[in-house]
Amino acid sequence: MTVVTPKKNIVIVGGSCVAIAAALEAKKSLPSTHRVIIIEKHSHFHYMFAFPRACVIEGWENELFVPYTNLYDSPEKGQVIQALATNITKTHVEIDRPIEGFGTSIEYEYLIYATGARHPEPGNLNDHDTKTGAVQRLKEVQAKIRKATKILLIGGGAVGLELAAEIREHFPEKEVTLVHSRDRYMPSYKTSMHAKTVAILAEFGVREIRGDRVIVPEGGFKDDFKMIKVATRDGKEIESDLQIMCTGMTPQSDLLSKLSPQSINPKNRLVKTKPSLQIVDDAFPNIFTAGDVADLEDIKTGGAAWRQGITCMKNIINMISNPETPSASLTQHSPMPPQIMLYYGVARGLAQLKIFFMFCTSWNFILKRFFSYNIHASRSWSWLGTPLSKETADK
Ligand SMILES: Cc1cc2nc3c(=O)[nH]c(=O)nc-3n(C[C@H](O)[C@H](O)[C@H](O)COP(=O)(O)OP(=O)(O)OC[C@H]3O[C@@H](n4cnc5c(N)ncnc54)[C@H](O)[C@@H]3O)c2cc1C
C-alpha cells in the first residue's frame, strides 16, 4: 500500500512582489516534498506601480487587480489563501477565518515574512480586500480629482511626482502644488534625476515647494472640497480644495515582532535580516524576510523585493536538502543598484539605469519605446497565470 506523506509547507505571509518572485522560483526547483502556501488578505494582487495614473485616468482600473486563482492548478502544488494572518507561532501561522484543509492555523516548516508596508491612500489600497472595493476606491479618487480645482500633493517621492504630472497632463486647468520636505527629489539617485524632474515639473506647470512641510491638521484633512488655506512650517499658505497625502511608508512588522521582538529594528520598525535574508534571531533559522518590510540597504522597489524573494526561496531550497546549512554558506544578498523608471504622464518619463558599470539617466526620447498605457500591468497577469485580455480583465 502506498502511503501518501502530506507535503511540508513553505508559508509566505503577504502575496505581493516578494511572494510572487519566490513562488515562481519554487516552481523551478522546489522538491516535491514541499509546497508553497501564500497567505494574502487581498483577493487579488495589487499592481501598485500604476496607481498614480489610475487615480487620474478612468476606464482600465480592473487591469490593476490580478486574480491569484491560476498561480497553482492544485493545492498539492501550492495555494494562495485569502485571509489575514493574525499570529505567528514557532510552527504555525494563525489566520482570521477557517480555510478548507487547514482550519484557522497553517503549519510551516519555512516561513517568508513579506508583509510589506502601508502607504497613505491612494498610493496603496491596503484596506480594500476585494477587487470591487479597490476599483471603486480608485474611481472615487478620480471623481475627487475631477471635481477639485486646486490640488495640494503632500510628499515629493515617486508617487507625488507621478501624480502631479498625470493630473496636470489630463487637467491642465487645475492648479497643482507639490510640497516636498527635502530640497532634492530622488535623493538616493543621481543629482541629474533631480534636475530633470524639476525641468519636467516646470514643463507641466506644477507649482513646487521644496524644503518645507505642510502642517497636517489633527485627524487629517476633511475631504469636503471646501477651499482652505493650508499652512507650511516655513509660514507659507497654500490654497486648495483637495489635499492628497503621498508621504512615506510604515513597515508592517507587528505580527513578527510578537514572535521575535529582537528581529525588529526599534528605530524604523523594519525586520533585521542576515545577509542570507534569515531574520536576525538564531532561534528561527527557518524564518526569512524580504521586500518593503525588511531592513535592507536596497531602495524599496518592486524590483528589489522581487530579487530578494528569489534569494529567500533559493536558500530555503538549499536548507531543505541540508537543514544544518550555516547561514554564511547560504546565498548572500547584495543590495540592488539604485534603479528606477518614473512615468511623467503618457509621453514623458525619467529613468536611472545601471548599464555595465555606469549609472545613466535617460528620459523621453530613449524611454518612449518602454511606455505602456497600463505601466506594463499585463506582465503581472502573466506572472499569475491568467493572461490579460478583455475576457479576463474583470475576473
Ligand atoms: C504607488 C506606488 C507605485 C510604485 N511604483 C513602483 C514602480 O514603478 N517600480 C517598482 O519597482 N516599485 C514601485 N513601487 C514600490 C513597490 O510597489 C514595492 O516596493 C513592492 O510592492 C514591495 O513588495 P513587497 O512584496 O515587499 O510588499 P507589498 O507590495 O507592500 O505587499 C505586502 C502584502 O502583504 C499583505 N499583508 C500584509 N500583512 C498581512 C497579513 N497580516 N495577512 C495577510 N496579508 C498581509 C498586504 O495585503 C500586501 O499585499 C511603488 C509603490 C507604490 C506605493
The ligand as an SDF file (V2000), in Angstrom:
LIG
                    3D

 53 58  0  0  0  0  0  0  0  0999 V2000
    2.0470   53.9460   -5.8470 C   0  0  0  0  0  0  0  0  0  0  0  0
    3.2970   53.1200   -5.8800 C   0  0  0  0  0  0  0  0  0  0  0  0
    3.9770   52.9660   -7.0720 C   0  0  0  0  0  0  0  0  0  0  0  0
    5.1200   52.1730   -7.1280 C   0  0  0  0  0  0  0  0  0  0  0  0
    5.7670   52.0410   -8.3280 N   0  0  0  0  0  0  0  0  0  0  0  0
    6.8410   51.2290   -8.4120 C   0  0  0  0  0  0  0  0  0  0  0  0
    7.4780   51.0080   -9.6740 C   0  0  0  0  0  0  0  0  0  0  0  0
    7.0830   51.5920  -10.6960 O   0  0  0  0  0  0  0  0  0  0  0  0
    8.5150   50.1470   -9.7250 N   0  0  0  0  0  0  0  0  0  0  0  0
    8.9700   49.4990   -8.6130 C   0  0  0  0  0  0  0  0  0  0  0  0
    9.9070   48.6820   -8.7310 O   0  0  0  0  0  0  0  0  0  0  0  0
    8.4010   49.6860   -7.4030 N   0  0  0  0  0  0  0  0  0  0  0  0
    7.3530   50.5310   -7.2740 C   0  0  0  0  0  0  0  0  0  0  0  0
    6.7500   50.7340   -6.0600 N   0  0  0  0  0  0  0  0  0  0  0  0
    7.2770   50.0270   -4.8610 C   0  0  0  0  0  0  0  0  0  0  0  0
    6.7590   48.5940   -4.8270 C   0  0  0  0  0  0  0  0  0  0  0  0
    5.3680   48.5690   -5.0440 O   0  0  0  0  0  0  0  0  0  0  0  0
    7.1030   47.9420   -3.5030 C   0  0  0  0  0  0  0  0  0  0  0  0
    8.4860   48.1030   -3.2490 O   0  0  0  0  0  0  0  0  0  0  0  0
    6.7540   46.4640   -3.5400 C   0  0  0  0  0  0  0  0  0  0  0  0
    5.3760   46.2920   -3.7780 O   0  0  0  0  0  0  0  0  0  0  0  0
    7.1330   45.7650   -2.2380 C   0  0  0  0  0  0  0  0  0  0  0  0
    6.6960   44.4530   -2.3140 O   0  0  0  0  0  0  0  0  0  0  0  0
    6.5010   43.5510   -1.0060 P   0  0  0  0  0  0  0  0  0  0  0  0
    6.2260   42.1640   -1.5180 O   0  0  0  0  0  0  0  0  0  0  0  0
    7.6320   43.7410   -0.0810 O   0  0  0  0  0  0  0  0  0  0  0  0
    5.2500   44.1270   -0.2070 O   0  0  0  0  0  0  0  0  0  0  0  0
    3.9240   44.9130   -0.5590 P   0  0  0  0  0  0  0  0  0  0  0  0
    3.7840   45.1800   -2.0090 O   0  0  0  0  0  0  0  0  0  0  0  0
    3.8490   46.0420    0.3940 O   0  0  0  0  0  0  0  0  0  0  0  0
    2.8050   43.8570   -0.1900 O   0  0  0  0  0  0  0  0  0  0  0  0
    2.6480   43.2900    1.0720 C   0  0  0  0  0  0  0  0  0  0  0  0
    1.4230   42.4100    1.0090 C   0  0  0  0  0  0  0  0  0  0  0  0
    1.2570   41.7620    2.2750 O   0  0  0  0  0  0  0  0  0  0  0  0
   -0.1290   41.7200    2.5830 C   0  0  0  0  0  0  0  0  0  0  0  0
   -0.2370   41.6010    4.0340 N   0  0  0  0  0  0  0  0  0  0  0  0
    0.3050   42.4120    4.9620 C   0  0  0  0  0  0  0  0  0  0  0  0
    0.0290   41.9680    6.2030 N   0  0  0  0  0  0  0  0  0  0  0  0
   -0.7170   40.8460    6.0460 C   0  0  0  0  0  0  0  0  0  0  0  0
   -1.2990   39.9310    6.9520 C   0  0  0  0  0  0  0  0  0  0  0  0
   -1.1830   40.0610    8.2830 N   0  0  0  0  0  0  0  0  0  0  0  0
   -2.0030   38.8930    6.4580 N   0  0  0  0  0  0  0  0  0  0  0  0
   -2.1520   38.7270    5.1120 C   0  0  0  0  0  0  0  0  0  0  0  0
   -1.6050   39.5670    4.1990 N   0  0  0  0  0  0  0  0  0  0  0  0
   -0.8870   40.6070    4.6680 C   0  0  0  0  0  0  0  0  0  0  0  0
   -0.6650   43.0310    2.0280 C   0  0  0  0  0  0  0  0  0  0  0  0
   -2.0510   42.9500    1.7810 O   0  0  0  0  0  0  0  0  0  0  0  0
    0.1410   43.1850    0.7440 C   0  0  0  0  0  0  0  0  0  0  0  0
   -0.4930   42.6210   -0.3820 O   0  0  0  0  0  0  0  0  0  0  0  0
    5.6070   51.5340   -5.9520 C   0  0  0  0  0  0  0  0  0  0  0  0
    4.9270   51.6970   -4.7430 C   0  0  0  0  0  0  0  0  0  0  0  0
    3.7740   52.4820   -4.6920 C   0  0  0  0  0  0  0  0  0  0  0  0
    3.0610   52.6520   -3.3820 C   0  0  0  0  0  0  0  0  0  0  0  0
  1  2  1  0
  2  3  1  0
  2 52  2  0
  3  4  2  0
  4  5  1  0
  4 50  1  0
  5  6  2  0
  6  7  1  0
  6 13  1  0
  7  8  2  0
  7  9  1  0
  9 10  1  0
 10 11  2  0
 10 12  1  0
 12 13  2  0
 13 14  1  0
 14 15  1  0
 14 50  1  0
 15 16  1  0
 16 17  1  0
 16 18  1  0
 18 19  1  0
 18 20  1  0
 20 21  1  0
 20 22  1  0
 22 23  1  0
 23 24  1  0
 24 25  2  0
 24 26  1  0
 24 27  1  0
 27 28  1  0
 28 29  2  0
 28 30  1  0
 28 31  1  0
 31 32  1  0
 32 33  1  0
 33 34  1  0
 33 48  1  0
 34 35  1  0
 35 36  1  0
 35 46  1  0
 36 37  1  0
 36 45  1  0
 37 38  2  0
 38 39  1  0
 39 40  1  0
 39 45  2  0
 40 41  1  0
 40 42  2  0
 42 43  1  0
 43 44  2  0
 44 45  1  0
 46 47  1  0
 46 48  1  0
 48 49  1  0
 50 51  2  0
 51 52  1  0
 52 53  1  0
M  END
$$$$
